[in-house]
Amino acid sequence: MRAYGMNTVTGRFRIAGIWEGISLLLLVFIAMPLKYFADISSAVAILGMIHGILFPLYLIALVHVGLVKKWKISLWIMGLLAGLLPFGTFVFESYLRKRDWQ
């Protein structure tokens, strides 16, 4: 069963992962090059703050889904690492979806 809405723990985790992943990609591939190659540091300030809000929300959603679904420690670690790597949250969510969120 696929859960995409905010009314399920997996849906909330998926949405948090999408937004966190987008914010990290924008920070790494747009804002950082603008700062170092075009001397526009305001992009990092803005996107850094947005990412700084979304990353803890992703971690909260990770803990919530991990507790509800009674994940093994390996999934917890994979989820944490996914939040640190560009494209990681998307790959992790796809991995979970293929395993029916178990």
Secondary structure, 3 states (H helix, E strand, C coil): CCCCCCCCHHHHHHHHHHHHHHHHHHHHHHHHHHHHHHCCCHHHHHHHHHHHHHHHHHHHHHHHHHHHHCCCHHHHHHHHHHHHCCCHHHHHHHHHHHCCCC
